[in-house]
Amino acid sequence: MAYTLITANRNYSSWSLRPWVLMKGLGIPFADRLEPFAKPDNYDDFRKFSPTGQVPVLIDGHRVIADSLAIALYLADRHPGHWPADEEARVFAQGAVCEMHGGFGHLRNDCTMNVGVRVSPRAPSEGLQRNLTRVREIFESGLSRFGGPWLAGSEFGAVDAFYAPVAFRIRTYGLDVGKGQAWVEHMLDHPAMRDWERAALAETWREESHEAELAACGAITADYRGKA
């Protein structure tokens, strides 16, 4: 089985991180192909390999699977470990994955992902505060119900991968997730997350619109990325 996973910039692309860290964490081999965000609108360029004009994309022979959740579901049919064996934990994990995939718009927009910087955020909007409250609930509920150290129990799985970008956001903006910080620290220490971060810090390119989004989120207090 020869997969190719197409992703974008390590600093910016939260959607790319999910299947990348999931496949790394579960030991699913793949060819790693990076197609960077080269301009504000990459749709036409990405349409050459992605039916949606977006990343991530998984290529498996003649099949092209776009969208991070579609990729996770496709892989879960072919490889073990995505979902907990325990039914209650599995229900929790699948619900949390779907909630992250379809929601948390304020967190995405007000705290855009950028792995290599630290930001003093502007005062949170009501919508962002609601999102953060819900993230804290999910983290604390998963850890208390299933014993940790991962969100649905003792084993890393899809739910952890889908909240991986949130772990980076929490660190970047210094967000408070209460007892959920234990999972954040554990996730950031995962070897795949450390590999992703090393690649992010080595990046020297910048994309204007992503940098503008970052500036709108707050004041940059530290920038560990390679010089542009």
N, C-alpha and C positions, 0 to 999 in steps of 0.2 A: 504494500500500500504506500504510494508516494504522494504525499500531500504537498501543496505549496500554499503558504499563507501570505497574502499581500497586506501590508500594513503601511502606515504613514509615520510621520515624525514622532520620535519617542517623547519629546517634551509635550507635544500638543494632543496627540491622538488617543483620547480616552477609549473610544470605541475599538481601536486596534488593540489596545492593551488587553482587553478581556479575553478574546480567544487565544492570544499569544501566551499569556501567563497561564491560561487553562491548559493548553497543550503542553507547555513546558512542565507545569506542575504535575501533570498526569503521565509524563513520559511518552507522549505521542510524538514521534519524529515528524519533522516537516522541513521543507526548504523555505528559508526566510527571505522574502522579497520585499524591499522597502520602496515605496513610491511616495516621495515627499510632497507635502503641500507647497507648491512652487509659487502660487499666486492666490488671491482671494477666492476665485472661483475655479476649481479644478475639475468641474463636471465633464467637460468635453475630453480632457486628457484621460480621466479615470474611466470614462465610458469605453475606452479601448479594451479594458479588461474586466470592467464591472458593469453588470446590467443596470445597477442603480446609480452609477456615477459616483459611488462612495466606497470607502474602505471601512471595515476589513472585507476581504474576499478569500474564500477557501477554494482551491482548485483541486479536484480529485478526478484525475483522468479527464473525461469529457464533461464532467459536472462542474458547474461554477455556482458556489453557494455564497450569496451576499447577505450581509447583516449578521451581527454578532450573536444574536439569539438563534437564528437559523443555523449558524455554524455549530453552536453548542448542542442543539438538538440533533443535528446530523451526526456529530461525533458521538453523542451519548448512545445512539443506536448501534455503534460499532466498537466502542471501547468502554470498559467499566470505569467506575469511580466518579462519574459526574454527580450522581445523586446519592444521598445516604441510603443505606439498606433499611434503616428504621423508618417506618411509615410516617410517623409524626414529624420526624426531622426532614423527611423528603417533601412532605406537604409544605412545611415552613420554607425550605430552600427554594422550591419551585415558585412559590408565591412571591418570595423576596426577589428572585431573579426577574420575574415578570414585572414587578413593581418598579424595579430599577430601570428596566429596559423601556418602560412606557411613561415614566414619571420623573420627578425631581428636576423639573425645568429650571426652577429658580437657582438651585445649587449649580447646575451646569452653566447657566448664564452669568450668575453673579460671582462665581468662583471657578472661572475657566481653568482647565488643567494646564499646568506648566511645571514639570517635574523639577527643573533646575533652579527655581527661584524661591524666595521667601517674600511674603507680601503682608503688609499691614492693611487689612481689609477696611473698606468703608463700612459705615453702620449698616447692619443687615436689614433688608426689607422684611415686611411681614411674611411674604412668601418664602424667602430664604429661611427665616426662623422656623416656619412650619416644616420645611424640608429637613432642617437640621434636627428638629425634635423627632421627626419620624425616623431618621437615620439612627438616632440614639436609641429609640425604642426597638428597632430591628436588631441592632448590635447587642443591646443588653438582654433582650428576650432570647435571642439565639444562644448566647453564652450561658445564661442562667438555666435555660431549659435543657440544653444538650451537653453541657459540661465543658465546652471549649476543647482546645484553644481556638478551633475554627468556628465559624458561625453556626454550623449545623452539627457540631460534634468533634470527634477526635481526628477526622480526616479532612484534608483539603478537598474542595470540590467546586462545582460551577458557581455556587452562591458566593464563595470567596473571590473568585475571578471577576464576577460581575460588579463587586464592590471595590475591587482593587484600585480603580481610578479615584474613588472617594478617599481611600487611605492616603494617596498622594495629595489630594486637595486639603485634607485635614491638616497635614503637615505644612503645606505651603502657606495656608492662611491662618494657622493656629486655631482651628475650630474646636469647640468643646463638644465631645460626644460622651462625656461621663465615663462610666465603667467600660464603654465600648472602646476606649483608648487601648485597652489590653489587646484587643484584636488588631487594631491599627498597627501597633508596634510589632506584633507577631507577623502580620502580613508584610510590612515593610522589610522585615528580616528574611523573608522567603528568598531562596537563591534566585528564582526567576525574576522577582521584583528588583533584586540588587543588580542583576544583569541588565534589565531594562533601564534602570537608573544610570548605570555606567554609560550605556549608549546615549542616553539623553544628555548627560553632562559633556559628552564628547562632541555633540552636535555643534557645528559652527554657523549653520544657516539660520536665518530668521525670516518669518513670513509676516508681512506688514499688517494684515488684518488680525492675525492671531496676537501680535504684539499690542495692537490697539485695544483688543478685548481685554488683555491682561492689564493694561494701564487703567482701564475703566473700572477694574475690580478693586484697586487700591494702590498704595505706594509700595514699590519694590524696595525691600530693605536689604536683600542680598541676592546676588546672581552668580551661580556656580557654573554656568554653562561655558563651554569653550568660546573664545572670542570670535565674533562674527568677522 
